[in-house]
């Protein structure tokens, strides 16, 4: 007994030092954790594709990892660059029209504004009063400069942060592809020492759940883009391919698609097509957004042995707790916890309780 206590006392410093070392590593990596976790999700979900590419390249891991990383980066950067190019072109045209209207002093509110129930006439008169008085319009423009500047700064910081995180995720994914076999072997040993015989099952659960989340994200994005394209075509909105690509990318972030189809609805209203504008709003609210609420949890649940309700709670709770990366963290944590709890219950099966109304066995 005394030897056991002495061995435990000798282990306390080792445990303390190990805990402090792990905490320090986590603290150092904390700013990069979203990018690292996203890179891990990319590597896990595309690992079968990487293995096929590695076989074609005759085992050259560095070259295969580089090709995978550049291909994935191109799939993300190319559509975003196309959208920004189109936005810059539209912004320059809008600025030219606005400048011409300011020089002539002829800024007329859209015809649909007067048709808005209850407040339409008041809004129309207010807009005409503001834009009909040059001095008043200049004064309002001055008041809007500071909020516009702050909004632009916040948006620029958000875009810059997103690009930096994306670049870091691509950089990390290269090493995860190249050294993935050694990393998996080390993780397998570590997990076996922590949780014993359940390590292999937990690793399989994590892999299937992460792939399910990634396939759910991409499948939902594709479904929303297709549904949005149909709605844009029916309503007669221009640049349907560009808006569909924007919807696909926007569905990967919260409230992305509503910005796209909401903007299309506003454009229809400004063109005097009130009926089609209302149609676009209803189509977006019911169908485009409905796809995200129904299809995503269904696709994710296909990739893991997890009830639909837990998948839904994992996705929503993960996003609320961890942001975008929570899409992966939430379902993975619930899947691992659910499986371990189920196995623990099955290994300690007590006599079954007879519920009221059930037939006797």
Secondary structure as UniProt FT lines:
FT   HELIX           2..29
FT   HELIX           30..32
FT   HELIX           33..45
FT   HELIX           47..56
FT   TURN            57..59
FT   HELIX           61..104
FT   HELIX           111..115
FT   TURN            117..119
FT   HELIX           120..132
FT   HELIX           134..178
FT   HELIX           180..195
FT   HELIX           196..198
FT   HELIX           199..235
FT   HELIX           240..250
FT   TURN            251..252
FT   TURN            254..255
FT   HELIX           256..270
FT   TURN            271..272
FT   HELIX           274..283
FT   HELIX           284..288
FT   HELIX           289..302
FT   HELIX           308..322
FT   HELIX           323..325
FT   HELIX           326..347
FT   TURN            356..357
//
